[in-house]
Amino acid sequence: MSRAFSWLSFLALWAFAASMGLLEAAVVVYLRALGRGAGTELAQVQELLRTLDTRLLLIERQREVVTIVMLLVPAFLFSERWAYRVLAFVLLFGVWDVTYYAFLRRMIGWPNSWTTLDVLFLIPSPWIAPVVCPLLIAGTMVVFAGVYLVLARTRAIKSPHLGAWIGMAVGAALVLFSFLYGKDAYVSATDQLPRFGWAWFLGGYALLLIACGVILIQLYREPKARFF
């Protein structure tokens, strides 16, 4: 039986995602050099949301879709097993997001703090949150997918318990709601930042952590098998 992926291909995922993180960070640096990013934190968010006209919004959404496709391609080539492909995509997305913020911090000193607001995504509408939120999610994705793939090399993969699937789905929905909720408040705000939905985010993130932990424990307890 094949182990379905090699250590070299596993490390290649990290290199590819980190390279994409550097590339996207460089693009943001260029945009800020051309005039974006000036003013207060609230002004920066409002500038982005208000200046994206229909044409620019379409272009940016296309770029976001293509970015996901770029992550899907190496994930698909990573293994012949669909479970490994999904995990590879999760790992790629997490590493890409973490390195994106790390490179931005190194290049221009942004974000200024863990609570600095950022526009994360524009599909189907703007996702807005403090940068600590996507970093927590991305970091969890990296740890979960990375540990799962390492353990799966010596264990037979079984579908997680139904409760873990439900917890992950509900947790993801709550986190997404916290990102999308109150978007209009940021546009109409004058001098004070609207409150972020921390309760929604923390509740959803807690469910995601529990679900990920249950899945990893279940896999760890599987008897080891020898693969040839």
Secondary structure, 3 states (H helix, E strand, C coil): CCCCCCHHHHHHHHHHHHHHHHHHHHHHHHHHHCCCCCCCHHHHHHHHHHHCCHHHHHHHHHHHHHHHHHHHHHHHHHCCCHHHHHHHHHHHHHHHHHHHHHHHHHHHCCCCCCCCEEEEECCCCCEEEECHHHHHHHHHHHHHHHHHHHHHCCECCCCCCHHHHHHHHHHHHHHHHHHHCCHHHHHHCCCCCCCCCHHHHHHHHHHHHHHHHHHHHHHHCCCECCCC
